[in-house]
Amino acid sequence: MRRMMLVVGSVVVAVVLVSAASGSAGSGQTRWVIRDLGTLGGKYSQAVSINERGQVLGLSRIATGARHLFLWADGRTTDLGPYGGDGWLAGGYYGGDGWLAGLNDRGDVLFTEVFVREGRRETSIWRRGVRTSLDLFSGSAMNDHGQIVGSIRAAASSESHAAVWENGRVYDLGVLPGHRESGGAAINSDGAVLGVSGRRNEIETRHPSRVFLWQKGKMRGLPVLRGFAPAETDCVPVAINDRRQALGYCTSPFRLRGVLWEDGRMRDLTDAGGFPDPLNLWDSIGIPLFLNERGQIVGQANDTAWFWQNGTLTFLDTLGGRGVYPTGVNDKGQVVGESRTKTRALHAFVWENGTMTDLGTLPGGRYSHALAINNHGQIVGYSVESGYNAPAHAVLWTLRSG
């Protein structure tokens, strides 16, 4: 394994108070504090994840224009070193530079870099100042014990198998009967893994992909929704919580349904009703994206976002324009994301109990994006000035006390 010590640096931050703007009839007027987390010397940065300790993971350009990862905590910024290739930080939000998340409550950072020109990829973990390369083809998620789920190349072939990395060792989870490849997607605090197992390519139609749950050394496939022909149905994993509720969706020709698996039972999320007409419109059907520890689910349907709880479906308002796009939910049911305003600008929002609040931008900014929220209600993202390739800064929103 390759180890590299990293350089610690700091940046100047600014604190400004921004009033929440009115986005729709149901929008809140709460005032939030927006904090500029600065950059590592370049003109661009974004904060992509925050843990329960208030540590913030981000990506920034340095003065030379190269991309670096950073970890911010209590006003101090640590440069985690170069972030090369066209890769992603394992876990959650898709942005222009790839998958951007991968921070647990211990302060560990998980990321995968893809070097297209060299035809290789590298998965690494940053822990207590040391960056370590892992024996994983890719890393998908990490729990607070430092267990990492992803995939490896099977020893006897070039096929991919779901795997767990723990304390320097890699465990091959195998595949479901009749399948050739698998991949790990999510892992909870108990080490239970949610993943997908299936055929190697689209030509092999005899064994469509299935969601699996792996725990205590055993892998079992999760059932397909009633009314879906098993031979024509693919299922995709999304998330698993500590209650072992598993979230995903199943697709067959012209049909897509969100599914919640729990204790051997399945719930079709569309049973709540209220979704747009799905006829021949793949993107109009509610696709689940996020699951919290209370079993609350957030998803997307066209330009709308929805919140599901105990069989009840609620659609989120917008900030006055057309389009609302969720990026996360905490265990209090607070949803964050971005929405169009009346001026068609994208602004970060927080939604709670039917109330949508515009989080605003840094002074002089036109756009803002919220990418993650923790259970303390701290929100991270970035604010962008007006114009093409305009400077952007990572930001932290907190609710003003009193």
Secondary structure, DSSP 8 states (H G I E B T S, - for coil): --EEE--------EEEEEE----STTB---EEEEEE---BEEEEEEEEEE-TT--EEEEEEETTS-EEEEEEETTEEEEEEE--TT-B-SSSEEETTEEE--B-TT--EEEEEEETTTTEEEEEEEETTEEEE-S-SEEEEE-TT--EEEEEE-TTSS-EEEEEEETTEEEEEE--TT--EEEEEEE-TT--EEEEEE-SSTT--SS--EEEEEETTEEEE----TTS-GGG-EEEEEEE-TT--EEEEEEETTEEEEEEEETTEEEEGGGG------TT-GGGS-EEEEE-TTS-EEEEETTEEEEEETTEEEE---BEEEEEEEEEE-TT--EEEEEEETTS-EEEEEEETTEEEE---STTEEEEEEEEE-TT--EEEEEEESSTT--EEEEEEEE---
